[in-house]
Amino acid sequence: MTLRPVGILGGMGPEATILLQRKLVAAVPATDDQDHIPLLIDMNPQVPSRVSHLLEGVGEDPGPTLAAMARRLEDAGALALAMPCNTAHHYAKAITDSVEIPLLSVVELTADHAAGTLGSGGCVGMLASPAVRHTQLFETALHRRGLSVVWSACDEKMLAAIRKIKTDGPCNEGRETLRVASKELVAAGADLQLVACSEFSLIADSVAAEVNAIDTIDLLVQAIVEFSHAGQV
């Protein structure tokens, strides 16, 4: 059995990359080590801040660093790339322009899932970084599929929660912020909520009760497994 190796652009943040690994292990019904997905991981927490670059207009452009990571992974034998950071997908073109292998895009995977779940006319609620909102990263893909988008009004609290989770890991403050935002999206008419920040993925179980929600990391895990297994001989 041959499984195709996937390269992971990681470190944004480190816990989210580890979460992706754990979910990939759990997603495979393995009976031996060889059943698991071969991963090449560039765990690089030194990628310049996406929030500083996008929201504050300061700091180094993360694109060239991400492109260099992608080339290293391709040179090491990866046949596709994946990145468990939603905001960093703003720089996807810098990545794909630098390599010959595909990027399994969280944005496109999520938009396809939302369209398949809701159909045209559905309303998607975003639980994500204000940087994702600022760039309209998901809106562009969702609008193309006939879906509308609503956001929480608590940008400052959401950003503070993300920074708190980066510092302290999953915490009650972050959980409460996510729960309140999720309830706000329910009131705004969201038919489906997207946990679209890898820090929030660490506390994805804190969305409001009985909400139809999907974590974008889970969709990425599914795509990685499908890609890798497609190479079986």
N, C-alpha and C positions, 0 to 999 in steps of 0.2 A: 504494500500500500504506500503510495506517495501522496503526501499532502503538500500543497503549495505554500511556501513561506510568505508571511505578511510582515512588513516593516511598520513599526509603531513610532510615530513622532510624539515622544512623551515628555514628561516633566512639567506639564502646564495644567494643574500642578502634579507633583509626584504621587499624591494619594489617589488622584483620579486615574493615573496610569496603572497603579497597582489594583485599583478597583476593576478596571478593564481586564486585567490578567485573571483576577479571581473569577469574574463572570465568564470568561472564556473557558476556564477549567471546568466550571460548573455546567457549561452549555454542552459539553462533549460527553456522551455516554461511553466513557473509556473503560477498558478492561486491562490496559497496560499503558506504559508511558508513551509508546509509539502512536497511540490513538489521539493524542493531543495535538493542537495546532502549533506548528513551528513558527516562532516569533523572533524577529530581530528588533530589539528595542533600543532606540536612542533616547535615553532618559536625560534630557537636557533642561534643567530648571533655569539655565542662564539665558534662555530665549528672552529677548527684550519684552517688557511689559506691553501686552496688547491694550490694556485699559489706558495706560499713560499715552500711548501713541494715538489711539482712536478718540478717546474722550477729552484728554487734556492737551493734545497736540504737542506733546513733548516726548523726548526720548528717541531711541533708535528704532527704525523700521524693522519689525520682526521678520519681514519677508525674506531677506537674504539669508538669515540664520536658518529659517525653516527650509529654504531651498537647499542649503548645504547639508542639512540633516537628511533630506530626501535623497540627495545624491549618494551620501554615505550608505544609506540603507539599500539603495539599488545596487551599488557596487558590491555590497556584502551578500547579495543574492535574493533580496526581497522581490517578489513578483507583483505585489500591490502594496499600497500604503494606507494607513489608517491613523487618525489623529483624535484622541479623546478630549479635545478642547473645542468647544463650539465657537467661541469668539475667534480663535485662530483660523477658522475657515474663511474669514475675510481675506486671508492671504493665500487662498487655495491656488490662484493662478500662478503665483510665484513658485509654488511647489510643482504644479503640473507642467509648467514651462521648462522646468529644470531636469525632468526625468522622462523616460519612455514608458514607465509603468503607470497604471491607473491609481488614482486616489479614491478610496471608498468614502464618498462625501456624506457626512452626517446630515448636511442640509438637504441634499436631494433624497436621501433615504427617508428622512423624516417627512418631507413634503409628500413623497409617494405614499407613505403610511397614512398620513392624515387624509389625503384624497381618497385612498382606498377605504378608510374607515368611515368618513363623513359624506363623501361625494361632494359635487359642486354645490356651493351655497353654505357649507358648514362654517362654523366659527371656531377658531383655534385660539386658545389662551396661552401666552408665553410666560414661562417662569425662567428667566434668563438674565444675563448681565445687561446693564444699561448700554454697554458697548455694542451688544448685539442689536439692541433696539435702535441705537444711533445709526448703525450701518444698514439697517433694514435687511439684514442678511437672510433671515427666514421669510420675511414678507414677500420678497421678490419671487422666491420659489413657490410660496403658498398662493400668492395672487395668480400666478400663471395657471394654477390648478383650480381656480374659481373659489378659493377659500378666503374668508376675512380673518383678521387678526385683532385681538385685544390684549392689552397689557395692564399690569398693575400700575397705579399712580405712584408707587413707593420706590422710585429709582434710588434715592439716597439710602434708604433702608436696605434695599436689595444689594447695593454695592457694599454697604457696611457689613452685611451678613456674609457676603462672599469673602471679604477680607478677613473677617473673624474666623471663618472656617479654614482659610489658608493658614492662619496663625495657630488656631487651637484645635483644628479638626472638627468633626461633627459636635455641635454644641446646642444647648437649649435655645440660645439667642437666635441662632440661625434657623432652627426648627420652627420657632414661633413666627419669625419673619416669613418663612416659606408658607406656613399654614395660613397666615393672614392674607398674603398675596393670593393664594389659591382660592380662598373664600371670596375675595374681591373679583376674581375672574369668573367664578360661578355666577355672581350677581350681574356681571357684565354680559352674560349670555354665552360663555364659552361651552362648546359641545365636547371639546377635547383639550386637555392641557398638556403642554410639552415641557418636561423638565429638561431645559436646554442650556444648562451650565454644569460643568463637571464637578464643581464644588457642591451644587445642589444635588447632584447624583448621589453624593455620599449620604444625603438625608432625604432621599426621594420618598421614603415612607411617611414623610411629614406633610404631604399635601392634605387638603381638606378631606374629610371622610366621604366615601361613596362618590369620589370624583373619577371620571374617565380620564386617566392620565397615562402617559408613556414617557419613559426616560430615553433620551436619544442615545445614551451609551448602550442600552439594551438592543436598539436597532443596529448599532454599529457591530455589536457582538454577533448578532445573527448574520450580518453581511460578511463578516470575516470568516465565520464558520462555513458559510455557503461557498465563498470564493475558494477557500483552501480545499474543501472537499471536491470541488469541481475538477480538480487536477488529479483525482484518484485514478490509479491504473492497477 
